[in-house]
């Protein structure tokens, strides 16, 4: 279940559920505000984006390193990380010097929350 949308109904071809899913709106500003105003930003990031910790023997034995150059839309960066994040992998995030202060603050929080994320 994604919000109040049933993934099972979507995958079974339910047209009504597909129409409801198309009505979903995403607000990156509210995500930024929720993280910055939180007393525990790590818990807020985890709650909003998941950052799951599944690990197989093969994944542990063959970690992957990811490098990203990012500039704006912190919510999009967090969604990408939540899709590819695994605790055994390494993530190197280079933030463009022209990025705004809120963007920098949230991205640098990632390095505090997750020891396998490095921010430059």
C-alpha positions in Angstrom: 0.0 0.0 0.0 1.4 3.4 -1.0 -0.4 6.0 0.9 -3.9 5.1 0.2 -3.2 3.5 -3.2 -3.3 -0.3 -3.4 -0.2 -1.5 -5.3 -1.9 -4.9 -5.6 -4.9 -3.3 -7.4 -2.6 -1.3 -9.7 -0.7 -4.5 -10.7 -4.0 -6.4 -11.3 -5.1 -3.7 -13.8 -7.7 -1.9 -11.7 -8.5 1.2 -13.8 -10.1 3.1 -10.9 -7.0 2.6 -8.7 -4.9 3.8 -11.7 -6.9 7.0 -11.9 -6.5 7.5 -8.1 -2.8 7.0 -8.4 -2.5 9.6 -11.1 -4.0 12.1 -8.7 -1.1 11.8 -6.2 0.9 14.9 -5.8 4.4 15.2 -4.6 5.6 18.3 -2.7 9.4 18.5 -2.3 9.1 21.6 -0.2 7.1 19.9 2.5 9.7 17.1 2.6 12.6 19.6 3.0 10.7 21.4 5.8 9.8 18.1 7.6 13.5 17.1 7.7 14.9 20.5 8.6 12.3 21.1 11.4 12.7 17.6 12.9 14.5 17.1 16.2 15.7 13.8 14.8 16.4 14.3 11.1 17.9 10.8 10.7 14.7 9.2 11.9 12.6 11.5 9.7 14.7 10.6 6.6 14.4 6.9 7.5 10.6 7.3 8.0 10.0 9.2 4.7 12.4 7.3 2.5 12.9 3.8 3.9 16.6 3.2 3.2 16.0 -0.5 3.7 18.7 -2.8 5.1 18.2 -6.1 3.3 21.4 -7.9 2.7 22.2 -11.3 1.0 25.6 -13.1 1.3 26.3 -12.2 -2.3 25.6 -8.5 -1.7 27.8 -8.4 1.3 30.7 -10.1 -0.6 30.4 -7.8 -3.6 29.6 -4.2 -2.5 29.1 -1.4 -5.0 30.3 2.2 -5.0 28.1 4.9 -6.3 29.2 8.5 -7.1 26.7 11.3 -7.7 27.0 14.9 -8.6 24.0 16.7 -7.3 22.8 20.3 -7.5 19.1 20.7 -6.6 15.8 18.9 -5.7 16.9 17.1 -2.5 13.7 15.1 -2.4 14.6 13.6 -5.8 18.1 12.8 -4.5 16.6 11.1 -1.4 14.2 9.1 -3.6 17.1 7.8 -5.7 19.1 6.9 -2.7 16.1 5.1 -1.1 15.8 3.0 -4.3 19.4 1.9 -4.5 20.6 2.1 -0.9 22.2 -0.9 0.7 24.3 -0.7 3.9 27.3 -2.6 2.5 27.6 -0.2 -0.5 29.5 3.1 -0.5 27.9 6.4 -1.7 29.9 9.4 -2.7 27.9 12.6 -3.1 29.5 15.7 -4.6 27.3 18.8 -4.1 27.6 21.6 -6.5 28.9 24.8 -4.9 26.0 26.8 -6.2 23.4 24.6 -4.4 21.3 26.4 -1.8 21.9 26.2 1.9 18.8 24.0 2.7 20.0 21.5 0.1 23.5 21.4 1.6 22.1 21.0 5.1 20.0 17.9 4.2 22.6 16.3 2.1 25.3 16.7 4.8 22.8 15.1 7.3 22.9 11.9 5.2 26.6 11.5 6.0 25.8 11.9 9.7 22.9 9.4 9.5 24.5 6.8 7.3 28.3 6.0 7.7 28.5 4.6 4.2 27.5 8.0 2.6 30.3 10.6 2.1 29.5 14.1 1.1 31.9 16.5 -0.7 
